[in-house]
Amino acid sequence: MARLVRVFVSALAVLLLPTLAGAAPAPVAKLEIDGVISPITLRLVESALERARADGAQALVIQLDTPGGLERSMRAIVQRMLNAEVPVIVYVGPTGARAASAGVYITMAAHVAAMAPATNIGAASPVAMGGGADKTMMK
């Protein structure tokens, strides 16, 4: 599976940002998100984007496997991705992973989105802090 990710990222990097003849290609940064979307996840994404920019990366690949999470954190992550100075690729993986609820919106905000075999993405309602259940959550 790691080989598939490397092949995908390499091919995508060649298509997105061609390098000058003879120049060494810029690195591709990677961040793995495996779990609930939270303020900690937001800090990880911010750090990864800043590091990718500082390192002159061609792109940031976010490998995503999440059941969803907090609406506020998801919105902030989406905003950071949309304003990123480097392209953001969201890869729902590894095999069997999911991008549910807040993960759907994060995946849709990517410049490029891809999914490993046997993964799934699905709509749900982002969860707001406060503990109350809205109509969607009651269903």
VMD Tcl script that builds the backbone (N, CA, C; Angstrom):
set m [mol new atoms 417]
animate dup $m
set s [atomselect $m all]
$s set {name element resname resid chain x y z} {
  {N N MET 1 A 0.821 -1.183 0.000}
  {CA C MET 1 A 0.000 0.000 0.000}
  {C C MET 1 A 0.874 1.260 0.000}
  {N N ALA 2 A 1.969 1.238 0.747}
  {CA C ALA 2 A 2.867 2.391 0.781}
  {C C ALA 2 A 3.425 2.653 -0.619}
  {N N ARG 3 A 3.684 1.577 -1.351}
  {CA C ARG 3 A 4.194 1.723 -2.715}
  {C C ARG 3 A 3.154 2.420 -3.587}
  {N N LEU 4 A 1.882 2.053 -3.433}
  {CA C LEU 4 A 0.804 2.667 -4.199}
  {C C LEU 4 A 0.728 4.160 -3.903}
  {N N VAL 5 A 0.864 4.539 -2.646}
  {CA C VAL 5 A 0.843 5.950 -2.272}
  {C C VAL 5 A 2.013 6.679 -2.903}
  {N N ARG 6 A 3.213 6.075 -2.848}
  {CA C ARG 6 A 4.392 6.718 -3.435}
  {C C ARG 6 A 4.222 6.898 -4.939}
  {N N VAL 7 A 3.699 5.874 -5.615}
  {CA C VAL 7 A 3.496 5.960 -7.069}
  {C C VAL 7 A 2.486 7.060 -7.382}
  {N N PHE 8 A 1.389 7.083 -6.630}
  {CA C PHE 8 A 0.348 8.086 -6.846}
  {C C PHE 8 A 0.901 9.497 -6.634}
  {N N VAL 9 A 1.594 9.709 -5.541}
  {CA C VAL 9 A 2.136 11.033 -5.230}
  {C C VAL 9 A 3.170 11.442 -6.261}
  {N N SER 10 A 4.022 10.523 -6.662}
  {CA C SER 10 A 5.038 10.835 -7.665}
  {C C SER 10 A 4.398 11.243 -8.985}
  {N N ALA 11 A 3.415 10.472 -9.416}
  {CA C ALA 11 A 2.740 10.786 -10.680}
  {C C ALA 11 A 2.027 12.123 -10.594}
  {N N LEU 12 A 1.372 12.364 -9.484}
  {CA C LEU 12 A 0.646 13.606 -9.311}
  {C C LEU 12 A 1.590 14.797 -9.268}
  {N N ALA 13 A 2.704 14.637 -8.593}
  {CA C ALA 13 A 3.685 15.725 -8.508}
  {C C ALA 13 A 4.216 16.076 -9.891}
  {N N VAL 14 A 4.443 15.066 -10.716}
  {CA C VAL 14 A 4.933 15.316 -12.079}
  {C C VAL 14 A 3.886 16.094 -12.873}
  {N N LEU 15 A 2.616 15.779 -12.680}
  {CA C LEU 15 A 1.556 16.462 -13.415}
  {C C LEU 15 A 1.323 17.877 -12.899}
  {N N LEU 16 A 1.373 18.066 -11.584}
  {CA C LEU 16 A 1.054 19.369 -11.011}
  {C C LEU 16 A 2.168 20.390 -11.156}
  {N N LEU 17 A 3.365 19.977 -10.845}
  {CA C LEU 17 A 4.469 20.936 -10.799}
  {C C LEU 17 A 5.696 20.398 -11.519}
  {N N PRO 18 A 5.762 20.577 -12.815}
  {CA C PRO 18 A 6.925 20.077 -13.541}
  {C C PRO 18 A 8.197 20.774 -13.039}
  {N N THR 19 A 9.251 20.020 -12.946}
  {CA C THR 19 A 10.530 20.578 -12.489}
  {C C THR 19 A 11.382 20.964 -13.674}
  {N N LEU 20 A 12.325 21.841 -13.442}
  {CA C LEU 20 A 13.255 22.240 -14.507}
  {C C LEU 20 A 14.191 21.089 -14.825}
  {N N ALA 21 A 14.584 20.987 -16.062}
  {CA C ALA 21 A 15.491 19.914 -16.477}
  {C C ALA 21 A 16.764 19.978 -15.646}
  {N N GLY 22 A 17.163 18.852 -15.103}
  {CA C GLY 22 A 18.390 18.772 -14.329}
  {C C GLY 22 A 18.242 19.168 -12.873}
  {N N ALA 23 A 17.146 19.802 -12.481}
  {CA C ALA 23 A 16.959 20.215 -11.092}
  {C C ALA 23 A 16.375 19.057 -10.286}
  {N N ALA 24 A 16.831 18.952 -9.042}
  {CA C ALA 24 A 16.288 17.919 -8.168}
  {C C ALA 24 A 14.846 18.273 -7.816}
  {N N PRO 25 A 13.951 17.298 -7.843}
  {CA C PRO 25 A 12.552 17.600 -7.525}
  {C C PRO 25 A 12.407 17.979 -6.048}
  {N N ALA 26 A 11.476 18.871 -5.795}
  {CA C ALA 26 A 11.189 19.274 -4.420}
  {C C ALA 26 A 10.524 18.111 -3.694}
  {N N PRO 27 A 10.629 18.085 -2.372}
  {CA C PRO 27 A 10.019 16.989 -1.616}
  {C C PRO 27 A 8.492 17.094 -1.600}
  {N N VAL 28 A 7.856 16.021 -1.231}
  {CA C VAL 28 A 6.417 15.998 -0.998}
  {C C VAL 28 A 6.237 15.709 0.489}
  {N N ALA 29 A 5.558 16.606 1.186}
  {CA C ALA 29 A 5.338 16.449 2.624}
  {C C ALA 29 A 4.143 15.536 2.861}
  {N N LYS 30 A 4.117 14.891 4.023}
  {CA C LYS 30 A 3.034 13.962 4.330}
  {C C LYS 30 A 2.588 14.127 5.774}
  {N N LEU 31 A 1.290 14.006 5.993}
  {CA C LEU 31 A 0.698 14.034 7.327}
  {C C LEU 31 A -0.334 12.925 7.396}
  {N N GLU 32 A -0.298 12.125 8.439}
  {CA C GLU 32 A -1.310 11.091 8.643}
  {C C GLU 32 A -2.282 11.542 9.716}
  {N N ILE 33 A -3.566 11.540 9.375}
  {CA C ILE 33 A -4.628 11.825 10.335}
  {C C ILE 33 A -5.424 10.544 10.493}
  {N N ASP 34 A -5.369 9.981 11.684}
  {CA C ASP 34 A -6.050 8.724 11.981}
  {C C ASP 34 A -6.809 8.907 13.285}
  {N N GLY 35 A -8.052 9.325 13.178}
  {CA C GLY 35 A -8.857 9.528 14.384}
  {C C GLY 35 A -9.787 10.711 14.228}
  {N N VAL 36 A -10.314 11.144 15.345}
  {CA C VAL 36 A -11.320 12.199 15.391}
  {C C VAL 36 A -10.702 13.555 15.043}
  {N N ILE 37 A -11.448 14.363 14.289}
  {CA C ILE 37 A -11.023 15.716 13.954}
  {C C ILE 37 A -11.265 16.597 15.178}
  {N N SER 38 A -10.200 17.241 15.654}
  {CA C SER 38 A -10.256 18.000 16.904}
  {C C SER 38 A -9.318 19.207 16.805}
  {N N PRO 39 A -9.264 20.036 17.847}
  {CA C PRO 39 A -8.295 21.145 17.833}
  {C C PRO 39 A -6.846 20.662 17.679}
  {N N ILE 40 A -6.546 19.491 18.178}
  {CA C ILE 40 A -5.192 18.933 18.013}
  {C C ILE 40 A -4.927 18.642 16.537}
  {N N THR 41 A -5.927 18.104 15.854}
  {CA C THR 41 A -5.800 17.838 14.419}
  {C C THR 41 A -5.553 19.137 13.666}
  {N N LEU 42 A -6.271 20.180 14.041}
  {CA C LEU 42 A -6.074 21.486 13.419}
  {C C LEU 42 A -4.632 21.945 13.584}
  {N N ARG 43 A -4.072 21.818 14.775}
  {CA C ARG 43 A -2.676 22.228 14.997}
  {C C ARG 43 A -1.713 21.392 14.155}
  {N N LEU 44 A -2.003 20.101 14.018}
  {CA C LEU 44 A -1.149 19.243 13.188}
  {C C LEU 44 A -1.177 19.684 11.727}
  {N N VAL 45 A -2.364 19.999 11.227}
  {CA C VAL 45 A -2.488 20.448 9.837}
  {C C VAL 45 A -1.771 21.778 9.646}
  {N N GLU 46 A -1.961 22.710 10.573}
  {CA C GLU 46 A -1.275 24.002 10.476}
  {C C GLU 46 A 0.241 23.818 10.445}
  {N N SER 47 A 0.760 22.979 11.328}
  {CA C SER 47 A 2.204 22.725 11.380}
  {C C SER 47 A 2.698 22.085 10.091}
  {N N ALA 48 A 1.945 21.107 9.583}
  {CA C ALA 48 A 2.353 20.419 8.352}
  {C C ALA 48 A 2.358 21.375 7.164}
  {N N LEU 49 A 1.356 22.236 7.078}
  {CA C LEU 49 A 1.311 23.212 5.981}
  {C C LEU 49 A 2.478 24.191 6.072}
  {N N GLU 50 A 2.777 24.660 7.261}
  {CA C GLU 50 A 3.885 25.601 7.442}
  {C C GLU 50 A 5.216 24.925 7.115}
  {N N ARG 51 A 5.386 23.692 7.584}
  {CA C ARG 51 A 6.620 22.945 7.310}
  {C C ARG 51 A 6.775 22.699 5.811}
  {N N ALA 52 A 5.680 22.323 5.137}
  {CA C ALA 52 A 5.728 22.077 3.689}
  {C C ALA 52 A 6.112 23.351 2.947}
  {N N ARG 53 A 5.538 24.471 3.353}
  {CA C ARG 53 A 5.879 25.749 2.722}
  {C C ARG 53 A 7.350 26.100 2.950}
  {N N ALA 54 A 7.791 25.975 4.199}
  {CA C ALA 54 A 9.172 26.324 4.545}
  {C C ALA 54 A 10.183 25.425 3.833}
  {N N ASP 55 A 9.833 24.163 3.642}
  {CA C ASP 55 A 10.735 23.211 2.987}
  {C C ASP 55 A 10.664 23.292 1.461}
  {N N GLY 56 A 9.769 24.108 0.927}
  {CA C GLY 56 A 9.622 24.210 -0.527}
  {C C GLY 56 A 9.017 22.958 -1.134}
  {N N ALA 57 A 8.142 22.289 -0.387}
  {CA C ALA 57 A 7.526 21.045 -0.864}
  {C C ALA 57 A 6.634 21.302 -2.075}
  {N N GLN 58 A 6.554 20.295 -2.947}
  {CA C GLN 58 A 5.674 20.370 -4.110}
  {C C GLN 58 A 4.222 20.320 -3.694}
  {N N ALA 59 A 3.951 19.567 -2.615}
  {CA C ALA 59 A 2.586 19.368 -2.150}
  {C C ALA 59 A 2.628 18.790 -0.743}
  {N N LEU 60 A 1.470 18.827 -0.092}
  {CA C LEU 60 A 1.278 18.153 1.180}
  {C C LEU 60 A 0.234 17.075 0.957}
  {N N VAL 61 A 0.599 15.826 1.258}
  {CA C VAL 61 A -0.345 14.716 1.178}
  {C C VAL 61 A -0.848 14.445 2.594}
  {N N ILE 62 A -2.162 14.504 2.762}
  {CA C ILE 62 A -2.782 14.156 4.037}
  {C C ILE 62 A -3.439 12.800 3.851}
  {N N GLN 63 A -2.899 11.787 4.533}
  {CA C GLN 63 A -3.524 10.466 4.525}
  {C C GLN 63 A -4.569 10.490 5.625}
  {N N LEU 64 A -5.828 10.288 5.255}
  {CA C LEU 64 A -6.950 10.515 6.155}
  {C C LEU 64 A -7.736 9.249 6.443}
  {N N ASP 65 A -7.989 9.005 7.720}
  {CA C ASP 65 A -8.873 7.930 8.177}
  {C C ASP 65 A -9.573 8.470 9.413}
  {N N THR 66 A -10.816 8.936 9.255}
  {CA C THR 66 A -11.516 9.581 10.358}
  {C C THR 66 A -13.004 9.264 10.365}
  {N N PRO 67 A -13.571 9.120 11.568}
  {CA C PRO 67 A -15.013 8.989 11.683}
  {C C PRO 67 A -15.696 10.357 11.675}
  {N N GLY 68 A -14.898 11.428 11.662}
  {CA C GLY 68 A -15.434 12.782 11.704}
  {C C GLY 68 A -14.937 13.499 12.938}
  {N N GLY 69 A -15.661 14.518 13.334}
  {CA C GLY 69 A -15.226 15.252 14.511}
  {C C GLY 69 A -15.915 16.582 14.650}
  {N N LEU 70 A -15.199 17.503 15.247}
  {CA C LEU 70 A -15.769 18.788 15.603}
  {C C LEU 70 A -15.902 19.724 14.405}
  {N N GLU 71 A -17.055 20.355 14.325}
  {CA C GLU 71 A -17.357 21.272 13.233}
  {C C GLU 71 A -16.386 22.442 13.203}
  {N N ARG 72 A -16.095 23.027 14.333}
  {CA C ARG 72 A -15.208 24.194 14.392}
  {C C ARG 72 A -13.800 23.844 13.895}
  {N N SER 73 A -13.284 22.707 14.312}
  {CA C SER 73 A -11.951 22.275 13.866}
  {C C SER 73 A -11.953 21.978 12.375}
  {N N MET 74 A -13.002 21.320 11.894}
  {CA C MET 74 A -13.119 21.004 10.474}
  {C C MET 74 A -13.130 22.274 9.635}
  {N N ARG 75 A -13.899 23.261 10.038}
  {CA C ARG 75 A -13.979 24.517 9.285}
  {C C ARG 75 A -12.625 25.223 9.226}
  {N N ALA 76 A -11.926 25.221 10.350}
  {CA C ALA 76 A -10.605 25.864 10.378}
  {C C ALA 76 A -9.610 25.114 9.491}
  {N N ILE 77 A -9.659 23.782 9.497}
  {CA C ILE 77 A -8.772 22.990 8.640}
  {C C ILE 77 A -9.068 23.282 7.169}
  {N N VAL 78 A -10.333 23.302 6.813}
  {CA C VAL 78 A -10.734 23.592 5.432}
  {C C VAL 78 A -10.229 24.975 5.021}
  {N N GLN 79 A -10.383 25.953 5.889}
  {CA C GLN 79 A -9.917 27.305 5.581}
  {C C GLN 79 A -8.406 27.324 5.357}
  {N N ARG 80 A -7.661 26.638 6.218}
  {CA C ARG 80 A -6.191 26.595 6.063}
  {C C ARG 80 A -5.806 25.934 4.749}
  {N N MET 81 A -6.507 24.852 4.395}
  {CA C MET 81 A -6.203 24.143 3.150}
  {C C MET 81 A -6.494 25.022 1.934}
  {N N LEU 82 A -7.629 25.703 1.953}
  {CA C LEU 82 A -8.007 26.542 0.813}
  {C C LEU 82 A -7.058 27.721 0.634}
  {N N ASN 83 A -6.426 28.156 1.713}
  {CA C ASN 83 A -5.496 29.284 1.654}
  {C C ASN 83 A -4.034 28.848 1.637}
  {N N ALA 84 A -3.785 27.564 1.510}
  {CA C ALA 84 A -2.425 27.034 1.560}
  {C C ALA 84 A -1.607 27.498 0.361}
  {N N GLU 85 A -0.316 27.692 0.606}
  {CA C GLU 85 A 0.598 28.093 -0.464}
  {C C GLU 85 A 1.105 26.887 -1.259}
  {N N VAL 86 A 0.878 25.690 -0.747}
  {CA C VAL 86 A 1.251 24.463 -1.463}
  {C C VAL 86 A -0.031 23.665 -1.727}
  {N N PRO 87 A -0.081 22.932 -2.823}
  {CA C PRO 87 A -1.255 22.098 -3.081}
  {C C PRO 87 A -1.429 21.046 -1.988}
  {N N VAL 88 A -2.677 20.785 -1.633}
  {CA C VAL 88 A -2.989 19.785 -0.613}
  {C C VAL 88 A -3.710 18.626 -1.287}
  {N N ILE 89 A -3.179 17.435 -1.071}
  {CA C ILE 89 A -3.762 16.207 -1.610}
  {C C ILE 89 A -4.280 15.404 -0.427}
  {N N VAL 90 A -5.568 15.092 -0.428}
  {CA C VAL 90 A -6.115 14.231 0.621}
  {C C VAL 90 A -6.270 12.839 0.033}
  {N N TYR 91 A -5.655 11.892 0.711}
  {CA C TYR 91 A -5.684 10.491 0.295}
  {C C TYR 91 A -6.381 9.706 1.405}
  {N N VAL 92 A -7.593 9.236 1.139}
  {CA C VAL 92 A -8.317 8.434 2.125}
  {C C VAL 92 A -7.714 7.041 2.078}
  {N N GLY 93 A -7.023 6.692 3.118}
  {CA C GLY 93 A -6.311 5.426 3.160}
  {C C GLY 93 A -5.827 5.164 4.568}
  {N N PRO 94 A -5.333 3.972 4.808}
  {CA C PRO 94 A -5.091 2.860 3.891}
  {C C PRO 94 A -6.392 2.115 3.574}
  {N N THR 95 A -6.261 0.985 2.907}
  {CA C THR 95 A -7.421 0.172 2.578}
  {C C THR 95 A -8.264 -0.044 3.828}
  {N N GLY 96 A -9.570 0.179 3.688}
  {CA C GLY 96 A -10.487 0.030 4.812}
  {C C GLY 96 A -10.737 1.319 5.573}
  {N N ALA 97 A -10.045 2.391 5.218}
  {CA C ALA 97 A -10.204 3.673 5.913}
  {C C ALA 97 A -11.513 4.340 5.507}
  {N N ARG 98 A -11.851 5.387 6.243}
  {CA C ARG 98 A -13.052 6.150 5.920}
  {C C ARG 98 A -12.799 7.637 6.121}
  {N N ALA 99 A -13.592 8.422 5.433}
  {CA C ALA 99 A -13.612 9.871 5.630}
  {C C ALA 99 A -15.078 10.226 5.824}
  {N N ALA 100 A -15.532 10.132 7.053}
  {CA C ALA 100 A -16.937 10.383 7.354}
  {C C ALA 100 A -17.096 11.756 7.994}
  {N N SER 101 A -18.307 12.266 7.940}
  {CA C SER 101 A -18.684 13.513 8.595}
  {C C SER 101 A -17.710 14.638 8.253}
  {N N ALA 102 A -16.980 15.157 9.212}
  {CA C ALA 102 A -16.036 16.248 8.960}
  {C C ALA 102 A -14.977 15.843 7.936}
  {N N GLY 103 A -14.662 14.563 7.850}
  {CA C GLY 103 A -13.687 14.071 6.888}
  {C C GLY 103 A -14.124 14.291 5.450}
  {N N VAL 104 A -15.436 14.280 5.208}
  {CA C VAL 104 A -15.951 14.536 3.864}
  {C C VAL 104 A -15.578 15.950 3.424}
  {N N TYR 105 A -15.813 16.902 4.302}
  {CA C TYR 105 A -15.549 18.303 3.964}
  {C C TYR 105 A -14.055 18.562 3.788}
  {N N ILE 106 A -13.243 17.933 4.611}
  {CA C ILE 106 A -11.792 18.075 4.479}
  {C C ILE 106 A -11.341 17.502 3.134}
  {N N THR 107 A -11.876 16.352 2.766}
  {CA C THR 107 A -11.529 15.733 1.488}
  {C C THR 107 A -11.964 16.617 0.324}
  {N N MET 108 A -13.166 17.182 0.408}
  {CA C MET 108 A -13.666 18.037 -0.678}
  {C C MET 108 A -12.858 19.324 -0.818}
  {N N ALA 109 A -12.241 19.796 0.265}
  {CA C ALA 109 A -11.470 21.038 0.220}
  {C C ALA 109 A -10.095 20.848 -0.406}
  {N N ALA 110 A -9.662 19.604 -0.580}
  {CA C ALA 110 A -8.334 19.340 -1.131}
  {C C ALA 110 A -8.244 19.788 -2.585}
  {N N HIS 111 A -7.036 20.121 -3.006}
  {CA C HIS 111 A -6.804 20.431 -4.409}
  {C C HIS 111 A -6.962 19.175 -5.255}
  {N N VAL 112 A -6.573 18.038 -4.670}
  {CA C VAL 112 A -6.731 16.730 -5.306}
  {C C VAL 112 A -7.178 15.762 -4.212}
  {N N ALA 113 A -8.153 14.922 -4.519}
  {CA C ALA 113 A -8.616 13.913 -3.569}
  {C C ALA 113 A -8.513 12.540 -4.221}
  {N N ALA 114 A -8.083 11.564 -3.438}
  {CA C ALA 114 A -7.967 10.192 -3.936}
  {C C ALA 114 A -8.312 9.244 -2.801}
  {N N MET 115 A -8.654 8.019 -3.182}
  {CA C MET 115 A -9.042 7.026 -2.180}
  {C C MET 115 A -8.402 5.686 -2.500}
  {N N ALA 116 A -7.948 4.996 -1.454}
  {CA C ALA 116 A -7.421 3.643 -1.606}
  {C C ALA 116 A -8.591 2.698 -1.881}
  {N N PRO 117 A -8.306 1.523 -2.432}
  {CA C PRO 117 A -9.367 0.545 -2.628}
  {C C PRO 117 A -10.033 0.193 -1.291}
  {N N ALA 118 A -11.329 -0.080 -1.346}
  {CA C ALA 118 A -12.111 -0.515 -0.192}
  {C C ALA 118 A -12.173 0.525 0.919}
  {N N THR 119 A -12.071 1.801 0.549}
  {CA C THR 119 A -12.286 2.878 1.512}
  {C C THR 119 A -13.663 3.456 1.248}
  {N N ASN 120 A -14.144 4.309 2.160}
  {CA C ASN 120 A -15.427 4.942 1.906}
  {C C ASN 120 A -15.440 6.358 2.434}
  {N N ILE 121 A -16.321 7.126 1.843}
  {CA C ILE 121 A -16.522 8.517 2.221}
  {C C ILE 121 A -18.018 8.688 2.344}
  {N N GLY 122 A -18.448 9.416 3.339}
  {CA C GLY 122 A -19.885 9.521 3.512}
  {C C GLY 122 A -20.284 10.765 4.256}
  {N N ALA 123 A -21.437 11.261 3.875}
  {CA C ALA 123 A -21.952 12.455 4.511}
  {C C ALA 123 A -22.549 12.114 5.864}
  {N N ALA 124 A -22.358 13.036 6.737}
  {CA C ALA 124 A -22.981 13.003 8.052}
  {C C ALA 124 A -23.039 14.454 8.489}
  {N N SER 125 A -23.411 14.693 9.676}
  {CA C SER 125 A -23.478 16.058 10.150}
  {C C SER 125 A -22.289 16.364 11.042}
  {N N PRO 126 A -21.545 17.450 10.763}
  {CA C PRO 126 A -20.470 17.817 11.671}
  {C C PRO 126 A -21.031 18.067 13.066}
  {N N VAL 127 A -20.256 17.747 14.073}
  {CA C VAL 127 A -20.707 17.850 15.452}
  {C C VAL 127 A -20.215 19.165 16.042}
  {N N ALA 128 A -21.152 19.933 16.602}
  {CA C ALA 128 A -20.790 21.184 17.266}
  {C C ALA 128 A -20.545 20.909 18.744}
  {N N MET 129 A -19.664 21.688 19.341}
  {CA C MET 129 A -19.401 21.529 20.768}
  {C C MET 129 A -20.606 22.033 21.552}
  {N N GLY 130 A -20.806 21.519 22.733}
  {CA C GLY 130 A -21.898 21.984 23.577}
  {C C GLY 130 A -22.744 20.847 24.100}
  {N N GLY 131 A -22.635 19.681 23.499}
  {CA C GLY 131 A -23.317 18.508 24.027}
  {C C GLY 131 A -24.758 18.333 23.609}
  {N N GLY 132 A -25.400 19.343 23.032}
  {CA C GLY 132 A -26.793 19.204 22.622}
  {C C GLY 132 A -26.916 18.442 21.310}
  {N N ALA 133 A -28.056 17.797 21.121}
  {CA C ALA 133 A -28.297 17.041 19.890}
  {C C ALA 133 A -29.262 17.838 19.009}
  {N N ASP 134 A -28.855 18.087 17.760}
  {CA C ASP 134 A -29.748 18.779 16.836}
  {C C ASP 134 A -30.630 17.761 16.119}
  {N N LYS 135 A -31.443 18.233 15.166}
  {CA C LYS 135 A -32.376 17.343 14.457}
  {C C LYS 135 A -31.659 16.206 13.749}
  {N N THR 136 A -30.552 16.529 13.078}
  {CA C THR 136 A -29.803 15.510 12.334}
  {C C THR 136 A -29.282 14.441 13.268}
  {N N MET 137 A -28.741 14.832 14.393}
  {CA C MET 137 A -28.192 13.862 15.340}
  {C C MET 137 A -29.295 13.005 15.964}
  {N N MET 138 A -30.477 13.552 16.139}
  {CA C MET 138 A -31.596 12.800 16.711}
  {C C MET 138 A -32.053 11.699 15.754}
  {N N LYS 139 A -31.928 11.935 14.433}
  {CA C LYS 139 A -32.304 10.920 13.444}
  {C C LYS 139 A -31.332 9.772 13.521}
}
mol reanalyze $m
mol bondsrecalc $m
mol representation Tube
mol addrep $m
